């Protein structure tokens, strides 16, 4: 009988020690967990105040190295909310809900394409909430699904809404890349949109732009990122590509488009571009709810 009691006592003691060990180890056999690239900080767990401090210092950066002010989780959720809003918006415009797909594969391909479009628009910081307010510039909601080539008054305003950077500058040198794509170096006079990407006005901006330009020509270029680029660290370190056909600025400060039509003087064009950027609220994009 005594022997049985001793066995029970040993088993009970072993079970108790095992439980205490598990509790001291966070309930896991591995004291350091790694999930989605984020490691558990055991010191932070032991010190809640330290944990909060660490969280505040680990904010997510976007594709251009801009600090979003959000955690990685918040950044992902913000983007997903935007994507869903884009899909809903798209469906309301073209009545996708009434579309009959031939099979599930076609339907899947369609929505995957919409998702890719949404991600690009998110990277461009196109504020979906602001789209109705662009009508005053001749841009309707459907234009974000049809697209323009930025030729004429309405297209240049449209190009403004989907550009990361709009720069007024002078061509200082010309060349081509390995694929014979025209490359120009601009000396910026002023950045009308996207100046928050730069610490100060850069001395030069390298751009890939459609059209034939010569040195000393003054242009307004609508620029964005090459979305096929990988490992983007800083917007200043890469060649921006054209979103729309650049505008020429003539000696009399008149701005003309690809068709040589006069759009207005440089001050008028500058004011329009900045007004569109203000309506889009580009700089506060990551604080906008979708």
PEPEKA-V252545 format. One record per backbone hydrogen bond with DSSP energy under -1.0 kcal/mol. NH is the residue of the N-H (numbers start at 1). CO is the residue of the C=O. Records with the same first field share a line. If there is no record, write none. Layout:
# PEPEKA-V252545
NH: CO + CO
This chain:
# PEPEKA-V252545
5: 1
6: 2
7: 3
8: 4
9: 5
10: 6
11: 7
12: 8
13: 9
14: 10
15: 11
16: 12
17: 13
18: 14
19: 15
20: 16
21: 17
22: 18
23: 19
24: 20
25: 21
26: 23
27: 22
35: 38
38: 35
40: 33
45: 41
46: 42
47: 43
51: 47
52: 48
53: 49
54: 50
55: 51
56: 52
58: 55
60: 70
62: 66
65: 62
68: 60
75: 71
76: 72
77: 73
78: 74
79: 75
80: 76
81: 77
82: 78
83: 79
84: 80
85: 81
86: 82
87: 83
88: 84
89: 85
90: 86
91: 87
92: 88
93: 89
94: 90
95: 91
98: 95
99: 96
107: 103
108: 104
109: 105
110: 106
111: 107
112: 108
113: 109
114: 110
115: 111
116: 112
117: 113
118: 114
119: 115
120: 116
121: 117
122: 118
123: 119
124: 120
125: 122
126: 121
130: 127
133: 130
134: 131
137: 134
138: 135
139: 134
143: 140
144: 141
145: 142
146: 142
147: 143
156: 152
157: 153
158: 154
159: 155
160: 156
161: 157
163: 160
164: 223
165: 223
166: 193
167: 221
168: 190
169: 219
170: 187
171: 217
172: 185
173: 185
175: 183
177: 181
180: 177
183: 175
184: 207
185: 173
186: 205
187: 170
189: 168
190: 168
192: 166
193: 166
197: 194
198: 195
205: 186
207: 184
208: 240
216: 171
217: 214
219: 169
220: 247
221: 167
223: 165
224: 241
229: 226
235: 64
237: 234
238: 235
240: 206
241: 224
242: 208
243: 222
247: 220
248: 256
249: 218
250: 254
253: 250
255: 264
256: 248
257: 261
260: 257
263: 255
266: 253
269: 265
270: 266
271: 267
272: 268
273: 269
274: 270
275: 271
276: 272
277: 273
278: 274
279: 275
280: 276
281: 277
282: 277
285: 282
287: 284
288: 285
